[in-house]
Amino acid sequence: MVRSERILIAGGGIAGLTLATALRRRGFDPELVERSMTWDTVGAGIAVQPNGMRALLALGIGTAVKHLGAAISHWLFCDHRGEVLCEIDLEKLWGDVGVFIGIERVRLQAALRSAAAGTRCRLGTWVAALSQLGGCVSVVFSDSRAAEYDLVVGADGISSTVRRLASNPSSPVYDGQMAWRSIAQIGPGSLQSLQFWLGDGCFFGLCPVGNGRTYGFGNVTGPRLQDPVQGRLGRLRDRFAGFGGLVHEYLAGLERDEQIHCGPVEWLEAKEWRSGRVVLIGDAAHASSPMMGQGGCMAMEDAVVLAELLGSLDSVDNAVDAYVKRRRHRVDWVQQQSRAVGESLGMQPGIRNAALRERGGKMFRQRFGPLLAVP
């Protein structure tokens, strides 16, 4: 086990809180700082797929997440009218890896915070400067406090300050899609599966998240734009007016502009995840487009693997090196396949729909199959 009590985690989202729990379970006492003044989380819902649930179950968090969300057994691709093009049996695909859960982000955050209770945390604080000398990382925080650490973990998201300060110039890249995300109530028993309704240059996703609520996400291909909050609901309904069935019912269930979060879909390929005693995890290292729904799961896996290696190897350097080597191929695969899914969904509708009818299930199994193995 690494002999270190001085570990700093920058970022209190999925990656940071999961890592805090994983480290504490292995006898470490990390410190965590979070830029936000509160524990509020941005976004609406999230799919915690079985490989992510496997990581949470190993940390004693999985049961709480299962109770707070909704178990999903099938993933459907439909045309914009609701005709099923391809249906994947998720229980058959994932086998005994675990259950597929849809959950509101605020509920997932609450479960992760509860598991990380006891971790030394400071809100409204971030890393403002850092330097390294002799295996020690000197950090100056936004409140002018300074401290030294044996390891600093950047878990501060796609626009990571730690990544920039560690001399990594990688910047997020716009993926060519804007996304509108929200949570709404639709008719009881209306939705039992994760569904992608595919249009021309756009799609609308529906994911049950428990308590009769549904996570809805509309993606539209086009230039990056600013969508003012005022009038947002009306514009979203207009964009998907040609969609039928559950999409229409979902949009009718929204009541206020403020219910809808709008932002660009971005991805990141940081060539280096490690600079000396500074290492990146989650979106800070490898944010991906959401086409495979694996961003949060990759962050959870990162955290569990890094904590495992710190708890089993004899030095910080060896543990961090092993983490990067062990995670790189799996994360690269998810990023490559996410882009491939995005490209396929952007095809001319007639060609895309025919391909999904003919071989959609096979393509899906090929993309997710490698994730069944323990990371």
N, C-alpha and C positions, 0 to 999 in steps of 0.2 A: 504493500500500500504506500502511496505517495505520502511523505511526511510533510504535510502542509495544512495550516489552518487559515492561511491568508488567500482566500479565493473571492474574487469580486464578480458578480453577475450583473451586467448592465442590461436592463430590460425586464419588465414584469409581465410579459405576455405569455403565450403558450410555451415557448421555448424556455424562457427564464424561470417560470414557476415550476415547470416539470423538472428542470435541472436542479433547482433548489431542493425539491423533494428527493430526487435521486441521490444527490450528494449527502443530504442529511441521513438518509437510510444507510449510507456507507460510512458514517462516522465523521463526516466533514461538517464544518460550521461556516457556510458561505455567508457573504453579505450581498444584498441585492439593492440596487437603486433603480428607480423608475421615473422617467421624465414627467409623466402626467401627475397632476396634483391629487387625482382620485384613481380608483381602480376601474373606472369606466372602460369599456372596450368598444372599439370601432367595428361596425359591421352588423350583421343580423344573425345568420345561422352558419353552421359548419357541419360537414360530414366527418365523423371520426370513424374511419374505415378499420377493418379488423386488425391490420398491422399496427395501427395507432392504439387501438384498444388493448392489444397484446402488451404494449409498452406501459399503458396506464394500469392494467391489471397487475403487472409485475411490481408496481409501486403502491398498490393498494388503493388506487383511485378509480379503477374501472367500474366497480359495482355502483358507486355513486353516480358516475356519468350515465350508466345504463338506466338508472332509475329516473334521472333528470331529463332524458331524451326519449327518442322513439326508435325501436328496432326496425330496420328496413331489410326486407328479404329479396326485393327485386329492383332492378334498374331498367327503365324503359327509354327507348328513343322513339319519338313519334314525329309525324309531320305536323304542320301548323294547325291542322284540323283535329288532331288527336288520333289519327290512324297509327297503330303500333307498327314500327318498322323492325324493331329488334327488342327482345326481352331477355335479360340476363338474370339467372337464378343466383343470387349472391351467396346464399347458404351453400349451394353446390360448389360454387367457384372457390370460396375461402375455406370450406371444410371446417376443421377444428381450430383454425387460427383464432377465430373469435367472431363476435357479432358486429354488424354494421349499424352505427348509431347516428341519427340526425339529432342535433341539439342546438338550442339558442346559444350564441357566443357568451352572453352574460351568464348563463347557467354553467357553461363549461369553465369560464373564468372563476366563478364562485367555487366550483369543486376543486380546481387547481390551487386556489388561494387557501382553502381549508386544509388541503394536504400539506401545503408549505408553511402552515402556521408554526410559529417559533423561529422562522428565519428572520435574521436582522434585516429590516427593510426601511428604506427612506424614499418617500414620494417627493415629487417636485425637484428631483435631483438627477443630474446626469454627468457623464465624464466630459470635462471641458478640455483637458490636456493630459497627455501621458508621455512617458519616456522610459527607456529600458537601459539597465546597466547591471551587469553581473548576475543575471538571472532574477532580477527584481524589477517590477513594474511600478514606477512612481506615478500616481494619479492625482490630478487636481480636479476637484468637482466644481459644479456650477455655483455652489455656495462658498467657494474659496477654501473649503476644507481640503487638506492633502493627506494622502495615506500611501503605504507601500503594500504590494501584493506579490505573491508568488505566481499567480495566474489571474488574468483578466479575461472573462468570457463575454464577447459581444453577442447579446441576444436581443438587440434593440432594433430589429426589423429591417425592411428593405432599404430604408434611408439611413442605415446605421452610422451613427457618429463614431463609434469605436472603429469601424472599418476604415473610415476616412482618416482618423487620427493615427491608425496603425500603418499608414503609408500605402493603403490599398485604394487605388483611384477608381475602382469599378463603380459604375453608376447604373441605376435602373433604366431599362429600355421599354418604351411603350410597345405593347403587343398588338396594337391596331384595333383594340376593342374597348368600348366604354361599358360599364356595368352598373345596373341599378338594383340594389338589394334591399329587402324589407321582410317583415314578418306580418302575417295576417291570419285571421281565423276564417276557415271555409267550412262548408257543411260537414256535419259529423259523419265520420266514416268515408269521406270523399276520397281521401288519399292514403294509400298504404305503401306506396313505392316511391323511389326517386325517379323523376321523369324529366327528360329533356325534350321540349317541343321545338322542332327545327323549322325555321322560316328561310327566307332568302336574305342572306347577309345578317341574320340575327337568330337568336334562340331564346327561349324562356324556360328556366328550370324551376321545378317544384320539389321541395324536400320536406317531409314531415319532421317536426322537431319536438313532438310531445305536447300534451295538454290540449290536443285538438288544434294546435297552431302549425302553420306552414311557413317555411323559408322560401321566398320567391326571389329569383335573380334573372333579370333580363339583360342580355349581352347584345350589343349592336356593333358591327364592324364599321369603322370610319375614323376620321381624324379625332385627335384628343380635343375635348371641349369642356367648357364650364357650363354646368346646368344649374341655374339659380334655384334655390329652394322654392321660392314663390312660383306656383304654377307647375311644379314638378310632377305631381300626380296626374294632372290632365295630360301633360306631354307624354308620360309613360303609357297611359291608356291609349293615346293616339298612335304611338309607335307600334303597339301590339294589337291594334283594333281588328286586324284580320285573323287573329288567333281565336280559336273557339274553346268550348268545353271548360275544363278546369282553369285554364289561363284567364279566361273571361271572368269566371267566378272569383278567382283570386284577386284580380285587379278591382273588381267591384267591392271586395271586402276591405280594401284600403280606404282610409277616411281622410288622411291629412298629408300634406306635402312633407311634413317633418318626419313621417314614418320611413321615408325612402332615403337611403344613402347612395350617393352617386360618386363614382371614381373611375380612373383609368385602370385597365388591366396591364400590369407591368411584370417583367421578369428580370432576373439578375444572374449573371455568370461571373462570380468572383474567381479569378485564376488562383488566388492564394487565400486559403482560409486561416492561415497561421502566420504570424510574424513574431518570432521569439516566444515570449510568454503571453502573447495575446492570441486568442483563438475565436473564431466565429461559429455560431450555430444557427439553425433555423433560417428564416428569411434573410438575416444579415449576411449569410454565406451563399444561399442558393435559392432565392425566391423564384417560384415557378408560376407560369400561367395556371389558372385553376381548372383546366380542362380534365385533369384526372382527379381533382379533389384531394390531392395528397400533401399540400403544403403544411398543414398542421401536423399530419402524421409523420412527415419527415422530421419536423422539429422535435416531436416527442421521441422518435428513434435516436436522433442526434444526442439528446439529453441523456437518455438511458445508456447509450454506448460510451459517451464521454465519462460519465460517472463510473461506469463499470471499469474502464481502463485506468482511471485515476485511483480506483480502489484496489486494483490488482497488480499494477506495474510499479517499478521502484523509483521512478522519477517523473516529474511533470513533463519534461521534454519527451521522454519515451512514450508517455501516455498520449500526449497531444499528437505526436507523429503517427501513432497507431490509429488514433481516432480519424485523422484525415485520410489515411490509406484505406481504412475499413469502410468509410462512408462514401468516398468519392464515386465509385462505380455505380452504386445504388441510386444516389442522387442524380448523377448524370443520366441514368436510364429514365428516371421520372421526368426530368426536364425535356429530354428528347421526345419521349412519348406524349407529353403534354402538348408540345408544339405540333406533333403529328396529328393529334386529335383536333386541335384548333384548325389546322389546315384542311383536314377532311370535312369538318363541319362548315367550312367556308366554301366548299365546292358548289358548283351549280346544282340546285336542289334535285333535279331529276337524276343526275348521275350519283349524287350522294345518297339519296334515298334508295336507289337500286342496290348500291354497294352495301348499305346497312341491312337490307332485306336478305341479300345473298350470303354475306359473310360477316355481319356485324358481331355476332356472338363469338366467332373464332378470333377476330381482331381484338375484341375485349379481353378474352382469356389470355392471348399472347402478351398483351400490354401489362396486365396485372399479375400474371403467373409468377414472374420473378420476385414479387413482393411477399409471396407466401413463406419464403425462407426466413429464418431468424436473421435480423440485420447484424 
